[in-house]
Amino acid sequence: MPDQNPPDLELCRRYLALRPPPGRLLLCGVTGSHHYGFSSADSDIDLKGIHQAPTEQILSLFPGRDNHDALEDFEGVECDLTTNELSQALRLLIKGNGNLHERLATPFQLVESQLVAELQDLGLRARSRASHGHYRGYLHGMRREHLKQDPPRAKSLLYTFRVALTGIHLLETGELVAHLPSLAPEYGFAEVLELAEVKIAGAEKEPAPEPLATELRARWPELEERLDAARDRSPLPEQATNVDEIEAWLVARRREGFGS
């Protein structure tokens, strides 16, 4: 199923130029519905990245926040930007945080540099069973959000399948794939594609149609069981095995910033 509403990467770059994080932007990619394969024409653009704070901020008595956030309408598109400071981002990566791993893996990258490739390589080799907790918790959160909505929306229901199937695939294969139209038929959930088509042709707040929504919600227990089973048989290590290398890479970036 081809993606019908790809992100405008040049618009994204213009927005980053308008709302840059403090210091140096090391990496930023488009995630959210565009990465997951079910964006509608009115979808917002989720921009997630990693920045290196300036030296004076790191050494300051009051170093400030680790996150840089901006949310606003820009050229007719809602842009939602979050970047994490490098130390925080690498700690989250080691802990198996799927949000950090996915921003490294998205094909919609906005920064071109050797450091992007190095970060992606470090992230690839940091993949571990620790990500199970992230995806299981995210699945529970999206189920709650979907059931609170009145009426329940297609987007949140799609998210439950996207989150679980990304986690299952990562744990079973070591490969990070966030594109739901690719994952759903591979794991026996082809009917999810019908819901994705409704969302793509509709709107960001498109209601989940019945009886399809009820049929898909009935498969939630199967998603959770398969996610837990994938963790138990995963070929990935229990925890990231390249922590020392990640720390050495971080120290090298700090020394560059300090000019030594």
CORTA-V960717 format. One record per residue. N is the residue number from 1. PHI is phi as a letter, one per 40 degrees, with the letter a starting at -180 (999 if undefined). PSI is psi in whole degrees, -180 to 180 (999 if undefined). Layout:
# CORTA-V960717
n = (N/N)
phi = (PHI/PHI)
psi = (PSI/PSI)
This chain:
# CORTA-V960717
n = (1/2/3/4/5/6/7/8/9/10/11/12/13/14/15/16/17/18/19/20/21/22/23/24/25/26/27/28/29/30/31/32/33/34/35/36/37/38/39/40/41/42/43/44/45/46/47/48/49/50/51/52/53/54/55/56/57/58/59/60/61/62/63/64/65/66/67/68/69/70/71/72/73/74/75/76/77/78/79/80/81/82/83/84/85/86/87/88/89/90/91/92/93/94/95/96/97/98/99/100/101/102/103/104/105/106/107/108/109/110/111/112/113/114/115/116/117/118/119/120/121/122/123/124/125/126/127/128/129/130/131/132/133/134/135/136/137/138/139/140/141/142/143/144/145/146/147/148/149/150/151/152/153/154/155/156/157/158/159/160/161/162/163/164/165/166/167/168/169/170/171/172/173/174/175/176/177/178/179/180/181/182/183/184/185/186/187/188/189/190/191/192/193/194/195/196/197/198/199/200/201/202/203/204/205/206/207/208/209/210/211/212/213/214/215/216/217/218/219/220/221/222/223/224/225/226/227/228/229/230/231/232/233/234/235/236/237/238/239/240/241/242/243/244/245/246/247/248/249/250/251/252/253/254/255/256/257/258/259/260)
phi = (999/c/c/c/b/c/c/c/c/c/c/c/c/c/c/c/c/c/b/c/c/c/g/b/c/c/a/a/b/c/b/g/d/c/c/c/g/a/c/c/c/b/c/c/b/c/b/b/a/b/b/b/c/c/d/c/c/c/c/c/c/b/c/g/c/c/b/b/b/a/a/a/c/b/f/g/b/c/b/b/b/b/b/b/c/d/c/c/c/c/c/c/c/c/c/g/c/c/c/c/c/c/c/c/c/d/c/c/c/b/b/b/a/c/c/c/c/c/c/c/c/c/c/d/c/c/c/a/c/d/c/d/c/c/c/c/c/c/d/c/c/c/c/c/c/c/c/c/c/b/c/d/c/c/d/c/c/c/c/c/c/d/c/c/c/c/c/d/c/c/c/c/b/g/b/b/b/b/c/c/c/c/c/d/c/c/b/g/b/c/c/c/c/c/c/c/c/c/c/c/c/b/b/d/b/d/c/c/c/c/c/d/c/c/c/c/c/c/c/d/d/c/d/c/c/c/c/c/c/c/c/c/b/c/c/c/c/c/b/d/b/b/c/c/c/c/c/c/c/c/c/c/c/c/c/c/c/c/g/b)
psi = (109/148/124/-16/68/154/149/97/-31/-39/-42/-42/-37/-38/-40/-37/-30/-35/60/150/165/142/-134/126/114/-36/143/134/160/124/-145/-155/-31/-41/-33/-10/19/41/142/174/-28/14/142/168/119/119/120/132/-171/130/156/115/151/154/-45/-31/-42/-38/-7/153/-31/85/-13/-170/151/-15/146/121/143/137/117/166/129/118/38/5/134/122/129/104/131/127/146/141/150/-47/-47/-44/-43/-35/-43/-37/-46/-36/-3/21/117/-32/-41/-44/-37/-33/-24/-31/-17/139/-12/71/141/-11/133/114/165/-30/-31/-48/-39/-43/-43/-39/-43/-43/-41/-44/-4/-2/139/175/-14/-22/-17/-45/-39/-51/-34/-45/-39/-40/-47/-43/-41/-32/-45/-44/-43/-45/-21/-21/147/100/160/139/153/-40/-49/-34/-41/-39/-37/-41/-40/-49/-51/-44/-34/-45/-44/-48/-41/-46/-34/-32/-18/1/136/112/122/0/103/-42/-23/-38/-42/-52/-30/-32/17/25/46/-26/-17/-28/-33/-42/-39/-40/-36/-46/-46/-42/-16/-127/169/-36/26/128/149/122/147/152/4/-42/-44/-40/-40/-40/-31/-16/2/-45/-36/-41/-48/-42/-42/-32/-44/-40/-38/-37/-41/-32/11/139/-6/153/161/-41/164/137/0/33/-43/-39/-40/-43/-41/-39/-42/-46/-39/-40/-38/-42/-37/-42/-32/-10/30/999)
